[in-house]
């Protein structure tokens, strides 16, 4: 990618709001320089373009001094997953391959193949934050990068889960990558920038605005191999990310909550309609994301009990043996409608297993039969 193309993309980023599909589609089709030339030739946009070009050069210089880099298509670091946005169509009139990504931090974006997005409600419950933290720690410890949006609630818990096991994590912001939003997460974002990466398509200094949160959600979905939704109400920004993940044919997973919990109602809808796979732990997330035969989990089952090894006839006889007072083999046979000899043989087999005891007054259950 040439320096002139890189500057053209920064200039366009100053002129047009991120995620404007018509402009991004044109850039993907004919290139940033051609689109910028056409805007420069229009009288109504010429002055804006000229000023934006001056600002773009200043942006690049100041960003470099601040430790930011601008990664664009064609760079070795460019994450290939973002190119899928060219064919995903719009969601709420937003979409398209970003002009580029401003990055603060040492983690390269091409290392995000197979990464995991963990998103959810800002007004999260303790149940949700605990699960998000545990899942993030598990998948990060397995070598997968955790990506989220650095917001309150589930996002914060996901980042902290990765940090807790000493793994890098990526925060995708709705403001400039040189900014801090929300302000209370200054320390968290500083740590992420030191060990992982803070990413944004908004030009440096850009403010966080409502529409930009929805726009950046497509980046979270496209950068990762799968998205886990932990707590999302029926109207939630996390469901917007889930929508993008589905459009991009990424793995979509949902963590269920209590059926009476409003913060989990949106997740339950994803699971009920089959849009999302149900997961409850990090190992289950890894199983969904893994290649065939990788991270396979054993099916949960209860502990083995002595009765499990019995034949149907032995279980039938055992169920007819009294607990307290003894009973003869003949009386037991009459109760279950089985022959006397067959019943007596089964009782002897059960006695060997320690499940019945024979006495002068007949047969009764042994202690082991109560397990």
ABEGO torsion letter per residue (X at the ends): XBAAAAAAAAAAAAABBBGBAAAAAAAAAAEAAAAAAAAAABAAAAAAAAAAAAAAAAAAAAAAAAGBBBBBBGBAABBAAAAAAAAAEBBGGBEEBBAEBBBBEABBAAAABGBBBBBEBABBBAAAAAAAAAAAAAAAAAGBBBBBAGBBEAAAAAAAAAAAAGBBBBBBBABBAABBOBAAAAAAAAAAAAABBBBBABBBGBBBBAAAAAAAAAAAAAABABBBBBEBBABBAAAAAAAAAAAAGBBBBBBBBBAABAAAAAAAAAAAAGABBBBABAAAAAAAABBBGBGBBBBBBBBBBAAAABBAAAAAAAAABBAABBBBAAAAAAAAGBBAAAAAAAAAAAAAAGABBBBAAEBBBBAAAAX
